[in-house]
Amino acid sequence: MLNTNFAIRMQKHRVALQETGLRSVRILLIDKRRAGFAEECRRQSLLLKNDVHEKETTEWLESVADCDGWQ
């Protein structure tokens, strides 16, 4: 169960954000430290290695990417 003080502080924070025209969002990310993560990435990459559509998509992304100033 959530700590009541924390829940109240979070609600006040959300209200303050909303008053400035913002809203909070939650983004969940895959934990790349998880066992098997690298192996699963490799497995999926190998599935796409010789895929025609993947090659076309990659070439298109490279042609439209704005990489100016990247190092």
MOPAC internal coordinates of N, CA, C and O (Angstrom, degrees):
PM7 1SCF
backbone

  N    0.0000 0     0.00 0     0.00 0    0    0    0
  C    1.4627 1     0.00 0     0.00 0    1    0    0
  C    1.5343 1   109.18 1     0.00 0    2    1    0
  O    1.2310 1   120.81 1   -39.23 1    3    2    1
  N    1.3085 1   116.05 1   140.77 1    3    2    1
  C    1.4583 1   120.58 1  -179.93 1    5    3    2
  C    1.5175 1   111.41 1   -68.60 1    6    5    3
  O    1.2310 1   121.78 1   -36.61 1    7    6    5
  N    1.3086 1   114.21 1   143.39 1    7    6    5
  C    1.4556 1   120.13 1   172.94 1    9    7    6
  C    1.5281 1   107.56 1   -64.39 1   10    9    7
  O    1.2310 1   120.51 1   -50.13 1   11   10    9
  N    1.3232 1   116.64 1   129.87 1   11   10    9
  C    1.4702 1   121.15 1  -176.21 1   13   11   10
  C    1.5188 1   111.84 1   -59.45 1   14   13   11
  O    1.2310 1   120.14 1   138.70 1   15   14   13
  N    1.3481 1   117.34 1   -41.30 1   15   14   13
  C    1.4712 1   120.07 1   179.21 1   17   15   14
  C    1.5168 1   110.93 1   -62.59 1   18   17   15
  O    1.2310 1   120.36 1   138.91 1   19   18   17
  N    1.3212 1   116.91 1   -41.09 1   19   18   17
  C    1.4568 1   121.04 1   178.84 1   21   19   18
  C    1.5238 1   110.27 1   -63.11 1   22   21   19
  O    1.2310 1   120.54 1   134.04 1   23   22   21
  N    1.3358 1   116.58 1   -45.96 1   23   22   21
  C    1.4658 1   121.06 1  -179.78 1   25   23   22
  C    1.5257 1   110.94 1   -60.14 1   26   25   23
  O    1.2310 1   120.24 1   139.84 1   27   26   25
  N    1.3110 1   117.14 1   -40.16 1   27   26   25
  C    1.4757 1   121.17 1   179.36 1   29   27   26
  C    1.5247 1   109.86 1   -66.92 1   30   29   27
  O    1.2310 1   120.17 1   135.89 1   31   30   29
  N    1.3400 1   117.28 1   -44.11 1   31   30   29
  C    1.4725 1   120.55 1   178.79 1   33   31   30
  C    1.5207 1   110.97 1   -62.31 1   34   33   31
  O    1.2310 1   120.63 1   138.33 1   35   34   33
  N    1.3334 1   116.41 1   -41.67 1   35   34   33
  C    1.4694 1   119.40 1   179.66 1   37   35   34
  C    1.5286 1   110.75 1   -64.87 1   38   37   35
  O    1.2310 1   120.12 1   139.01 1   39   38   37
  N    1.3175 1   117.38 1   -40.99 1   39   38   37
  C    1.4625 1   120.29 1   178.73 1   41   39   38
  C    1.5283 1   110.35 1   -62.31 1   42   41   39
  O    1.2310 1   120.22 1   137.61 1   43   42   41
  N    1.3236 1   117.18 1   -42.39 1   43   42   41
  C    1.4712 1   120.21 1   177.70 1   45   43   42
  C    1.5200 1   110.46 1   -63.34 1   46   45   43
  O    1.2310 1   120.61 1   140.01 1   47   46   45
  N    1.3169 1   116.44 1   -39.99 1   47   46   45
  C    1.4614 1   120.88 1   178.71 1   49   47   46
  C    1.5284 1   110.60 1   -62.96 1   50   49   47
  O    1.2310 1   120.20 1   135.37 1   51   50   49
  N    1.3303 1   117.23 1   -44.63 1   51   50   49
  C    1.4682 1   120.89 1   178.69 1   53   51   50
  C    1.5189 1   111.40 1   -61.91 1   54   53   51
  O    1.2310 1   120.59 1   138.08 1   55   54   53
  N    1.3167 1   116.48 1   -41.92 1   55   54   53
  C    1.4721 1   120.57 1   179.02 1   57   55   54
  C    1.5307 1   109.72 1   -63.00 1   58   57   55
  O    1.2310 1   120.32 1   136.75 1   59   58   57
  N    1.3262 1   116.99 1   -43.25 1   59   58   57
  C    1.4674 1   120.47 1   179.02 1   61   59   58
  C    1.5230 1   110.71 1   -61.92 1   62   61   59
  O    1.2310 1   120.39 1   138.40 1   63   62   61
  N    1.3223 1   116.87 1   -41.60 1   63   62   61
  C    1.4668 1   120.09 1   176.84 1   65   63   62
  C    1.5231 1   110.94 1   -62.23 1   66   65   63
  O    1.2310 1   120.52 1   133.77 1   67   66   65
  N    1.3239 1   116.60 1   -46.23 1   67   66   65
  C    1.4623 1   120.87 1  -178.71 1   69   67   66
  C    1.5267 1   111.05 1   -61.48 1   70   69   67
  O    1.2310 1   120.41 1   143.53 1   71   70   69
  N    1.3187 1   116.82 1   -36.47 1   71   70   69
  C    1.4634 1   120.33 1   179.99 1   73   71   70
  C    1.5308 1   111.98 1   -66.54 1   74   73   71
  O    1.2310 1   120.48 1   156.68 1   75   74   73
  N    1.3300 1   116.69 1   -23.32 1   75   74   73
  C    1.4640 1   119.77 1   177.76 1   77   75   74
  C    1.5257 1   111.48 1   -97.00 1   78   77   75
  O    1.2310 1   120.40 1  -173.02 1   79   78   77
  N    1.3465 1   116.84 1     6.98 1   79   78   77
  C    1.4496 1   121.19 1   178.12 1   81   79   78
  C    1.5187 1   113.80 1    88.21 1   82   81   79
  O    1.2310 1   120.18 1  -167.03 1   83   82   81
  N    1.3137 1   117.26 1    12.97 1   83   82   81
  C    1.4608 1   121.56 1  -179.80 1   85   83   82
  C    1.5245 1   109.66 1  -111.97 1   86   85   83
  O    1.2310 1   121.16 1   -16.04 1   87   86   85
  N    1.3135 1   115.39 1   163.96 1   87   86   85
  C    1.4549 1   119.77 1   171.99 1   89   87   86
  C    1.5113 1   107.99 1  -142.64 1   90   89   87
  O    1.2310 1   120.89 1   -29.96 1   91   90   89
  N    1.3051 1   115.91 1   150.04 1   91   90   89
  C    1.4595 1   119.79 1  -179.59 1   93   91   90
  C    1.5191 1   109.39 1   -83.61 1   94   93   91
  O    1.2310 1   121.39 1   -32.81 1   95   94   93
  N    1.3086 1   114.94 1   147.19 1   95   94   93
  C    1.4583 1   121.40 1   176.00 1   97   95   94
  C    1.5232 1   107.92 1  -132.57 1   98   97   95
  O    1.2310 1   120.97 1   -24.64 1   99   98   97
  N    1.3052 1   115.75 1   155.36 1   99   98   97
  C    1.4637 1   120.98 1   176.69 1  101   99   98
  C    1.5235 1   107.45 1  -112.68 1  102  101   99
  O    1.2310 1   121.35 1   -50.59 1  103  102  101
  N    1.3151 1   115.03 1   129.41 1  103  102  101
  C    1.4543 1   120.85 1   178.44 1  105  103  102
  C    1.5205 1   107.25 1  -118.73 1  106  105  103
  O    1.2310 1   121.06 1   -57.61 1  107  106  105
  N    1.3068 1   115.58 1   122.39 1  107  106  105
  C    1.4551 1   120.60 1   178.10 1  109  107  106
  C    1.5139 1   108.72 1  -101.12 1  110  109  107
  O    1.2310 1   120.69 1   -46.85 1  111  110  109
  N    1.3035 1   116.28 1   133.15 1  111  110  109
  C    1.4573 1   121.90 1  -178.48 1  113  111  110
  C    1.5184 1   110.00 1  -117.34 1  114  113  111
  O    1.2310 1   121.21 1   -27.83 1  115  114  113
  N    1.3077 1   115.29 1   152.17 1  115  114  113
  C    1.4592 1   120.23 1   174.90 1  117  115  114
  C    1.5227 1   108.33 1   -68.50 1  118  117  115
  O    1.2310 1   120.52 1   -42.86 1  119  118  117
  N    1.3171 1   116.61 1   137.14 1  119  118  117
  C    1.4583 1   121.28 1   178.61 1  121  119  118
  C    1.5205 1   108.99 1   -83.02 1  122  121  119
  O    1.2310 1   120.94 1   -76.18 1  123  122  121
  N    1.3216 1   115.80 1   103.82 1  123  122  121
  C    1.4635 1   119.33 1  -176.87 1  125  123  122
  C    1.5251 1   112.55 1   -73.17 1  126  125  123
  O    1.2310 1   120.23 1   175.96 1  127  126  125
  N    1.3274 1   117.16 1    -4.04 1  127  126  125
  C    1.4652 1   120.80 1   175.26 1  129  127  126
  C    1.5303 1   111.26 1   -86.11 1  130  129  127
  O    1.2310 1   120.65 1   169.11 1  131  130  129
  N    1.3241 1   116.35 1   -10.89 1  131  130  129
  C    1.4583 1   121.62 1  -177.86 1  133  131  130
  C    1.5315 1   111.10 1   -62.16 1  134  133  131
  O    1.2310 1   121.11 1   -38.68 1  135  134  133
  N    1.3045 1   115.48 1   141.32 1  135  134  133
  C    1.4693 1   120.28 1   178.07 1  137  135  134
  C    1.5311 1   109.21 1   -58.71 1  138  137  135
  O    1.2310 1   120.71 1   -46.26 1  139  138  137
  N    1.3123 1   116.24 1   133.74 1  139  138  137
  C    1.4528 1   120.88 1   177.60 1  141  139  138
  C    1.5175 1   114.60 1    89.67 1  142  141  139
  O    1.2310 1   119.96 1   173.76 1  143  142  141
  N    1.3358 1   117.69 1    -6.24 1  143  142  141
  C    1.4662 1   120.16 1  -177.22 1  145  143  142
  C    1.5351 1   111.25 1   -61.08 1  146  145  143
  O    1.2310 1   120.26 1   129.41 1  147  146  145
  N    1.3331 1   117.11 1   -50.59 1  147  146  145
  C    1.4649 1   120.52 1  -177.80 1  149  147  146
  C    1.5237 1   111.32 1   -62.01 1  150  149  147
  O    1.2310 1   120.88 1   139.82 1  151  150  149
  N    1.3160 1   115.93 1   -40.18 1  151  150  149
  C    1.4613 1   119.89 1   179.57 1  153  151  150
  C    1.5284 1   111.20 1   -63.89 1  154  153  151
  O    1.2310 1   120.47 1   140.10 1  155  154  153
  N    1.3260 1   116.70 1   -39.90 1  155  154  153
  C    1.4656 1   120.02 1   179.23 1  157  155  154
  C    1.5297 1   110.84 1   -67.96 1  158  157  155
  O    1.2310 1   120.05 1   142.02 1  159  158  157
  N    1.3246 1   117.51 1   -37.98 1  159  158  157
  C    1.4729 1   120.84 1   175.78 1  161  159  158
  C    1.5218 1   110.25 1   -61.01 1  162  161  159
  O    1.2310 1   121.09 1   134.93 1  163  162  161
  N    1.3120 1   115.51 1   -45.07 1  163  162  161
  C    1.4756 1   119.84 1   179.31 1  165  163  162
  C    1.5248 1   110.39 1   -62.84 1  166  165  163
  O    1.2310 1   120.12 1   135.79 1  167  166  165
  N    1.3246 1   117.38 1   -44.21 1  167  166  165
  C    1.4658 1   121.28 1  -179.68 1  169  167  166
  C    1.5211 1   110.69 1   -58.07 1  170  169  167
  O    1.2310 1   120.77 1   132.57 1  171  170  169
  N    1.3412 1   116.13 1   -47.43 1  171  170  169
  C    1.4620 1   119.76 1  -179.07 1  173  171  170
  C    1.5219 1   111.56 1   -67.50 1  174  173  171
  O    1.2310 1   120.17 1   142.23 1  175  174  173
  N    1.3190 1   117.29 1   -37.77 1  175  174  173
  C    1.4711 1   120.71 1   178.45 1  177  175  174
  C    1.5189 1   111.05 1   -62.99 1  178  177  175
  O    1.2310 1   120.71 1   138.24 1  179  178  177
  N    1.3296 1   116.25 1   -41.76 1  179  178  177
  C    1.4652 1   120.03 1   179.86 1  181  179  178
  C    1.5257 1   111.72 1   -65.31 1  182  181  179
  O    1.2310 1   120.33 1   148.63 1  183  182  181
  N    1.3238 1   116.97 1   -31.37 1  183  182  181
  C    1.4632 1   119.97 1   176.94 1  185  183  182
  C    1.5289 1   111.27 1   -63.32 1  186  185  183
  O    1.2310 1   120.54 1   149.31 1  187  186  185
  N    1.3189 1   116.58 1   -30.69 1  187  186  185
  C    1.4711 1   121.69 1  -176.75 1  189  187  186
  C    1.5242 1   113.12 1   -95.50 1  190  189  187
  O    1.2310 1   120.25 1   174.13 1  191  190  189
  N    1.3147 1   117.14 1    -5.87 1  191  190  189
  C    1.4622 1   121.94 1  -171.07 1  193  191  190
  C    1.5270 1   113.69 1   -50.10 1  194  193  191
  O    1.2310 1   119.37 1   132.16 1  195  194  193
  N    1.2972 1   118.81 1   -47.84 1  195  194  193
  C    1.4644 1   121.65 1  -177.26 1  197  195  194
  C    1.5305 1   112.59 1  -112.81 1  198  197  195
  O    1.2310 1   120.22 1  -159.58 1  199  198  197
  N    1.3042 1   117.19 1    20.42 1  199  198  197
  C    1.4525 1   121.43 1  -178.84 1  201  199  198
  C    1.5314 1   109.91 1   -76.11 1  202  201  199
  O    1.2310 1   120.22 1   -54.29 1  203  202  201
  N    1.3248 1   117.19 1   125.71 1  203  202  201
  C    1.4659 1   122.56 1  -177.69 1  205  203  202
  C    1.5258 1   111.28 1   -60.78 1  206  205  203
  O    1.2310 1   120.59 1   135.62 1  207  206  205
  N    1.3229 1   116.47 1   -44.38 1  207  206  205
  C    1.4675 1   120.22 1  -178.18 1  209  207  206
  C    1.5311 1   111.13 1   -65.48 1  210  209  207
  O    1.2310 1   120.50 1   142.41 1  211  210  209
  N    1.3158 1   116.65 1   -37.59 1  211  210  209
  C    1.4625 1   120.13 1   177.92 1  213  211  210
  C    1.5226 1   110.66 1   -64.68 1  214  213  211
  O    1.2310 1   120.41 1   138.90 1  215  214  213
  N    1.3184 1   116.82 1   -41.10 1  215  214  213
  C    1.4699 1   121.32 1   178.30 1  217  215  214
  C    1.5292 1   110.26 1   -62.75 1  218  217  215
  O    1.2310 1   120.24 1   134.80 1  219  218  217
  N    1.3132 1   117.15 1   -45.20 1  219  218  217
  C    1.4724 1   120.90 1   178.27 1  221  219  218
  C    1.5230 1   110.70 1   -61.86 1  222  221  219
  O    1.2310 1   120.62 1   135.85 1  223  222  221
  N    1.3039 1   116.42 1   -44.15 1  223  222  221
  C    1.4669 1   120.78 1  -179.05 1  225  223  222
  C    1.5213 1   110.85 1   -63.98 1  226  225  223
  O    1.2310 1   120.37 1   135.82 1  227  226  225
  N    1.3257 1   116.89 1   -44.18 1  227  226  225
  C    1.4635 1   121.18 1   179.21 1  229  227  226
  C    1.5224 1   110.97 1   -62.52 1  230  229  227
  O    1.2310 1   120.33 1   136.09 1  231  230  229
  N    1.3143 1   116.97 1   -43.91 1  231  230  229
  C    1.4658 1   120.50 1   178.61 1  233  231  230
  C    1.5209 1   111.35 1   -62.86 1  234  233  231
  O    1.2310 1   120.42 1   139.36 1  235  234  233
  N    1.3306 1   116.81 1   -40.64 1  235  234  233
  C    1.4639 1   119.93 1   179.06 1  237  235  234
  C    1.5317 1   110.22 1   -65.29 1  238  237  235
  O    1.2310 1   120.37 1   134.50 1  239  238  237
  N    1.3423 1   116.90 1   -45.50 1  239  238  237
  C    1.4666 1   119.83 1   179.22 1  241  239  238
  C    1.5220 1   111.50 1   -59.22 1  242  241  239
  O    1.2310 1   120.56 1   138.16 1  243  242  241
  N    1.3269 1   116.54 1   -41.84 1  243  242  241
  C    1.4619 1   119.88 1   178.51 1  245  243  242
  C    1.5250 1   111.75 1   -64.81 1  246  245  243
  O    1.2310 1   120.15 1   146.91 1  247  246  245
  N    1.3308 1   117.32 1   -33.09 1  247  246  245
  C    1.4678 1   120.11 1  -178.25 1  249  247  246
  C    1.5317 1   112.64 1   -75.30 1  250  249  247
  O    1.2310 1   120.00 1   153.04 1  251  250  249
  N    1.3302 1   117.60 1   -26.96 1  251  250  249
  C    1.4659 1   119.91 1  -177.92 1  253  251  250
  C    1.5207 1   113.41 1  -103.92 1  254  253  251
  O    1.2310 1   119.86 1   173.53 1  255  254  253
  N    1.3295 1   117.87 1    -6.47 1  255  254  253
  C    1.4521 1   121.14 1  -178.10 1  257  255  254
  C    1.5231 1   111.19 1   -67.31 1  258  257  255
  O    1.2310 1   120.67 1   -42.35 1  259  258  257
  N    1.3151 1   116.33 1   137.65 1  259  258  257
  C    1.4624 1   122.22 1   176.01 1  261  259  258
  C    1.5318 1   106.86 1  -101.06 1  262  261  259
  O    1.2310 1   120.74 1   -82.25 1  263  262  261
  N    1.3172 1   116.18 1    97.75 1  263  262  261
  C    1.4635 1   121.47 1  -176.21 1  265  263  262
  C    1.5249 1   112.53 1  -104.96 1  266  265  263
  O    1.2310 1   120.23 1  -169.39 1  267  266  265
  N    1.3265 1   117.16 1    10.61 1  267  266  265
  C    1.4608 1   120.07 1  -179.89 1  269  267  266
  C    1.5289 1   109.98 1   -58.27 1  270  269  267
  O    1.2310 1   120.97 1   -49.90 1  271  270  269
  N    1.3123 1   115.75 1   130.10 1  271  270  269
  C    1.4560 1   120.96 1   177.91 1  273  271  270
  C    1.5170 1   113.99 1    86.91 1  274  273  271
  O    1.2310 1   119.58 1   175.41 1  275  274  273
  N    1.3235 1   118.41 1    -4.59 1  275  274  273
  C    1.4631 1   120.69 1   177.76 1  277  275  274
  C    1.5105 1   109.13 1   -77.66 1  278  277  275
  O    1.2310 1   121.03 1   -29.66 1  279  278  277
  N    1.2869 1   115.63 1   150.34 1  279  278  277
  C    1.4687 1   119.91 1   176.67 1  281  279  278
  C    1.4992 1   109.77 1  -117.75 1  282  281  279
  O    1.2310 1   120.10 1   180.00 1  283  282  281

